Each structure stands twice: as C-alpha cells, then as structure tokens.
Amino acid sequence: MRFGIVLFPGSNCELDCQYILREVLQQQADLLWHKEEDISGYDVIVLPGGFSYGDYLRTGAIARFSPIMRSVERFAAAGGLVLGICNGFQILCEAGLLPGALMRNRTLRFICKHVHIRVENANTKFTSTCQPGQILKIPINHNDGCYYAAGETLDKLNERGQILFRYCSPEGVVDDASNPNGSLENIAGLVNETGNVMGMMPHPERACEAVLGSEDGKLIFTSLIQSWKGTGE
C-alpha cells in the first residue's frame, strides 16, 4: 500500500509515521513537501502531527492553504483515503473536510500523556480490525484538542456513526473525568460522511511498538491496509 505523508513547515511527527509504516508494517511511505501538487500515486494521504506554521492565527489555519491541500481535497472528493493525526485533524477541520473545530484545551495547558479511547464504530476503513467497544491506549500531545461542533452537527455525527473514538476510563467509562481536553461528548476521532476521511487527536504512530507502552495504534494502520487489500488492488 502506498502512503504519502505531508510535511508542512512545523510538522514534527512525519518521521514517526514513516518509520512505523515502513519498518513495522512494511508499507511504502513517502514524505510529500507541502508545495507538491501531484499525489496521484498514493492510496492514503497522511497529515501528521506537529505545529504547522507555528500554529499562527489558529491551529491548521495556514496549512489549510498550502498548495498540496488543493490536491488533498480533490483526492478526498474522489474517494481517496485521508488520515489526519492531531495537527492533521485540525487541518482537516479548517479545510472543511471534517466538520467542527479544535479549540484550546479547557485547562489552557499543553497535554502529553497516554489516554484511553473507546472504539465507537468498528465498521469503517480506519477501524475494521478493532472490536466494537474496544479500549485502546494511545498517547495525546496537544494544546488545542478540544473538539467542538454545533448541536445539529453533533446529532448528525451520532446518527450517521461518524464518531469513531471517545475518551474513556481504562474500563471504558465515558465521563468527564476521562476527558483530557474538554471535547464535546468526549470525541477523540471522527470520520466524514462518506467514510474516507478520518481525523483523530491521539497519536496512533506513537503506540505501535510494545517498547513505547502500547501497540494499540497499529490497529488504525492495519485497518487501512486490510481495507485496501479487500478491494483487490
């Protein structure tokens, strides 16, 4: 499977993603400079974490206008798979490829720690190797991870099964105590209506080897790989 990982000025997780995809999962994974516009040779585009353009104005607000994003928008509209992690999630929301917005953490402090998230929908290309209700241990690393959307949008996300992950306790309880950043309804990740664009604040690429404390993040990438294999390509 061919992964293209977009490198914006200020990205800092692109090599983590490339290492996991290449060395752990044995997939092709190339870095794509944000000024490139031809992404036609890839099966999945990854927008990695970091602080694109120093988070000036708003997180993801400037990266959304990078030349490559026009190609990403066309790629997504044609059904291509797009995965946004942390800052990548923020960029996807700014670009209108996912609904809602990511705001400052309610504590107004940067958070870096392992959290638990519950799989809410295992019937997607991003979660197919997960079990419904499965609890994943994956780290977060952000200052602006509080997910917000209008009430009508939240209703639609719930009705259509677009919410993929919710912050929870180790036992799977979704409550305010297990919500690290104040996200509405404990939302940690979601998918677009057509199911080919996904954003999540936790970093699955940092939870793919036991030495890092968890291998649960591999499920996101193996889901993509298995879904791709299922197409017969």
Helices and strands as residue ranges (DSSP letters): E 2-7, H 14-19, I 20-24, E 28-33, E 44-47, G 52-55, G 63-65, H 67-77, E 81-85, H 87-94, E 101-103, E 111-119, E 135-142, E 146-148, H 151-159, E 163-168, G 176-178, G 184-186, E 187-191, E 197-200, G 204-206, G 210-212, H 218-230
